[in-house]
Amino acid sequence: MRRTCLFVASLLMSTGLWAMHCPQDMARIDALLAENPAVSVEQLAEVRRLRAEGEALHKAGDHAGSMKVLQQALDLLQAPN
């Protein structure tokens, strides 16, 4: 019983760590956008849309969805032209 309680407690604590990844991705996107990346206007609009969607998902508690969407935005910004 004690081991089960410790296991459950460790799982609950570790999920908070996953949530911390979203703000880092958003800050990374913001930094890349501040550098005026060489992407098309359409790609820039898509990156901004994805970033906003990722932030909304993060605030709603869907951290897995947020990280997926934010990674799509990062991929667009870092894709070779």
Secondary structure in CASP SS format (residue, H / E / C, confidence):
PFRMAT SS
TARGET T0000
AUTHOR 0000-0000-0000
METHOD secondary structure of the structure
MODEL  1
M C 1.00
R H 1.00
R H 1.00
T H 1.00
C H 1.00
L H 1.00
F H 1.00
V H 1.00
A H 1.00
S H 1.00
L H 1.00
L H 1.00
M H 1.00
S H 1.00
T H 1.00
G H 1.00
L H 1.00
W H 1.00
A H 1.00
M C 1.00
H H 1.00
C H 1.00
P H 1.00
Q H 1.00
D H 1.00
M H 1.00
A H 1.00
R H 1.00
I H 1.00
D H 1.00
A H 1.00
L H 1.00
L H 1.00
A H 1.00
E C 1.00
N C 1.00
P C 1.00
A C 1.00
V C 1.00
S C 1.00
V H 1.00
E H 1.00
Q H 1.00
L H 1.00
A H 1.00
E H 1.00
V H 1.00
R H 1.00
R H 1.00
L H 1.00
R H 1.00
A H 1.00
E H 1.00
G H 1.00
E H 1.00
A H 1.00
L H 1.00
H H 1.00
K H 1.00
A C 1.00
G C 1.00
D C 1.00
H H 1.00
A H 1.00
G H 1.00
S H 1.00
M H 1.00
K H 1.00
V H 1.00
L H 1.00
Q H 1.00
Q H 1.00
A H 1.00
L H 1.00
D H 1.00
L H 1.00
L H 1.00
Q H 1.00
A C 1.00
P C 1.00
N C 1.00
END
